[in-house]
């Protein structure tokens, strides 16, 4: 399985899907890992993209719940505006 997949989505836009594998099946930082990935990609990729980040299938005890949460645009936008996360060099 490829962890990163890129394919044309719309005119001048790409669909980027990232499947990440948490270190343990009950990783409590899975959502934060997603925010870090998303923040870095959005800051450094200049092309227009639709970004989907998910936990690799079968790699987390609550993957369905976390995948729903980490791809909710409103939750992600609010989290990325959190001043504590903005200070974090991983997200900034």
Secondary structure, 3 states (H helix, E strand, C coil): CCCEEEEEEECCEEEEEEEECCCCCCCCCHHHHHHHHHHHHHHHCCCEEEEEEEECCCCCCCHHHHHHHHCCHHHHHHHHCCHHHHHCCCCC
